[in-house]
Amino acid sequence: MNTYLRVGRVPDLVVRVLNAIDDLGLATHFTTVGTHALYAYESAAGARFMPEAMATQDIDLLFDTRKRIGFVTQMRRLDTSFIGALRKADPTFRVKSDQLQTAINASGFEVDVIRRMAREGDPHPLRLSDHEDDLWAVQIDTGNKILSAQRFSQVVVSVTGRMAVMHTMHPLAFIQIKRQIATRANRDPRKRHKDALQADLVEQLLHSHLPQHLPVAR
């Protein structure tokens, strides 16, 4: 029915990746950030953003180092690696030799694993499992702010009709972080434009379609 009615437009591989992580009981340990979070917001609103704002060939997954003990326990119980989990979505995924935080498949689609800056006893560097060929999470300076933000979960639908739950940050946090990144002097001008565009679009969507997620006026 989703396919017939053209409900979804999330890349099918993204939904398969999210489901592969969820099937292993690992979904609570990751937050989808960056461009792909827009799919959760537009799905919740029943609207669609312009293609210019959605263009990307990678998905960023923020690993929650606060829950690392539970994650490590689950990975050992399953006797698997995170790259092994991704291969359940697409067997061609491999770790890039020059960017150990990135998995890439035969079509060039990438999964980047990121984390907050090391603090409060966080291990650093951090490999996601005991397997030597697994991914290493790379630090980002907005990581702790994302983890501290309210969580936003939404069912998303792929172009083939498959569904998955995407866990991301509250749209207000998305707007704030994107605008912060867009003001950085060392940010690529093309990416800066896209950051600002995405922040503006999400803000417009909140006011037009999702007012229940706006702060209550006092």
C-alpha positions in Angstrom: 0.0 0.0 0.0 2.8 2.4 0.8 4.4 1.7 -2.5 1.1 2.1 -4.4 0.3 5.4 -2.8 3.9 6.6 -3.0 3.9 7.3 0.7 7.7 7.0 1.2 10.7 8.6 -0.2 13.4 7.7 2.3 16.2 5.8 0.5 15.6 2.1 0.9 19.1 1.4 2.2 18.6 3.9 5.0 15.5 2.1 6.2 17.3 -1.2 5.9 20.2 0.1 8.0 17.9 1.4 10.7 16.0 -1.9 10.8 19.2 -3.9 10.9 20.3 -1.9 14.0 16.9 -2.2 15.6 16.7 -6.0 15.0 19.9 -6.4 17.1 18.5 -4.4 19.9 20.9 -1.5 19.3 18.5 1.3 18.2 18.5 3.0 21.6 22.3 3.5 21.4 22.2 5.6 18.2 20.7 8.9 17.1 20.3 9.8 13.4 21.7 13.3 12.8 22.3 15.6 9.9 20.4 15.6 6.7 18.6 12.3 7.1 16.8 13.7 10.3 14.7 15.7 7.9 12.9 12.6 6.8 11.6 12.1 10.4 10.3 15.7 10.5 8.6 15.7 7.2 7.1 12.3 7.9 5.6 13.6 11.2 4.2 16.6 9.4 2.9 14.8 6.3 4.9 17.2 4.2 7.9 17.2 1.9 11.1 19.3 1.8 12.6 20.5 -1.4 15.1 18.1 -3.0 18.0 20.6 -2.6 17.8 20.3 1.2 17.7 16.5 1.2 20.6 15.6 -1.1 23.3 13.5 0.6 25.2 10.2 0.1 25.8 9.4 3.7 24.0 9.0 7.0 25.4 10.1 10.4 24.8 8.0 13.4 25.6 9.4 16.8 26.7 6.7 19.3 25.6 7.4 22.9 28.8 6.8 24.9 26.7 7.2 28.1 25.2 3.8 27.4 28.4 2.1 26.2 28.5 -0.6 28.9 25.0 -1.9 27.8 26.1 -1.6 24.2 29.3 -3.6 24.7 27.4 -6.2 26.7 24.9 -6.6 23.9 27.6 -6.8 21.2 29.4 -9.5 23.1 26.3 -11.4 23.6 25.5 -11.3 19.9 29.2 -12.0 19.1 29.0 -9.5 16.2 30.6 -6.2 15.1 28.8 -3.1 14.1 30.1 -3.5 10.6 28.5 -6.9 10.7 25.2 -5.4 11.7 25.4 -3.0 8.7 26.1 -6.0 6.4 22.7 -7.4 7.3 21.3 -4.3 5.5 23.9 -4.6 2.6 26.6 -7.2 2.5 28.9 -4.9 0.5 29.5 -2.6 3.4 33.2 -2.3 4.4 35.2 0.0 6.7 37.1 2.7 4.8 40.8 2.1 5.4 41.5 5.9 5.6 38.4 6.8 7.6 37.8 4.2 10.2 34.6 5.9 11.4 33.0 5.3 8.0 31.4 2.3 6.3 30.9 2.4 2.6 29.0 0.1 0.3 29.5 -0.9 -3.4 27.4 2.1 -4.5 29.4 4.6 -2.6 26.8 5.2 0.2 28.4 5.9 3.6 27.5 5.3 7.2 29.5 7.6 9.5 29.6 6.8 13.3 30.2 9.8 15.4 30.3 10.5 19.2 30.5 13.3 21.7 33.9 14.7 22.7 35.4 12.4 25.3 34.3 13.2 28.9 33.3 11.6 32.2 35.4 8.6 31.7 34.5 8.0 28.1 37.0 5.6 26.5 39.0 7.3 23.7 39.7 6.2 21.1 36.5 4.1 20.8 36.1 1.0 18.7 32.5 -0.2 18.6 33.3 -3.8 19.4 36.1 -6.2 20.2 36.4 -7.2 16.5 39.6 -5.8 15.0 37.9 -4.8 11.7 35.1 -2.8 13.3 34.3 0.9 13.1 35.8 3.6 15.4 33.5 6.4 16.4 34.9 9.9 15.7 34.4 12.9 18.1 32.2 15.9 17.1 31.9 19.0 19.2 28.1 19.1 19.0 27.7 15.6 20.2 27.0 16.3 23.8 24.4 18.9 22.9 22.6 16.4 20.6 22.6 13.8 23.3 21.2 16.3 25.8 18.4 17.3 23.5 14.9 15.8 23.7 14.6 12.7 21.6 12.3 12.7 18.6 11.2 9.3 17.1 9.1 8.8 14.0 8.2 6.0 11.6 9.6 6.7 8.2 8.8 5.0 4.9 11.2 4.1 2.1 10.6 4.4 -1.6 9.9 0.7 -1.7 7.3 0.8 1.1 9.5 -0.5 3.9 9.2 1.2 7.3 11.5 1.8 10.2 11.5 4.0 13.3 14.1 6.8 13.1 15.4 8.2 16.4 16.7 11.7 16.0 16.8 15.0 18.0 13.9 17.3 18.6 13.5 19.7 15.6 14.2 22.7 17.8 17.6 21.3 18.7 18.2 20.5 15.0 17.5 24.2 14.2 19.8 25.5 16.9 22.7 23.2 16.0 22.4 23.7 12.3 22.5 27.5 12.7 25.4 27.3 15.0 27.4 25.2 12.5 26.4 27.6 9.6 28.0 30.5 11.4 31.5 28.9 11.6 34.1 30.7 9.6 35.8 27.5 8.6 32.7 25.8 7.3 32.6 25.0 3.6 30.4 27.8 2.0 28.3 25.2 0.2 27.7 23.3 3.4 27.0 26.5 5.3 24.3 27.4 2.8 22.7 24.0 3.2 22.9 24.1 7.0 21.1 27.5 7.0 18.5 26.3 4.5 17.7 23.2 6.5 17.4 25.2 9.7 15.0 27.6 8.0 12.9 24.8 6.5 12.5 22.9 9.7 11.5 26.1 11.5 8.9 26.8 8.9 7.6 23.3 9.2 7.3 23.6 12.9 5.1 26.7 12.6 3.0 25.4 9.7 2.5 21.7 10.5 3.9 20.8 13.9 3.0 23.7 16.3 2.6 21.2 19.1 6.4 20.9 19.2 6.9 24.6 19.7 7.5 26.0 23.2 4.3 27.0 25.0 4.0 30.8 25.2 3.6 32.2 28.7 
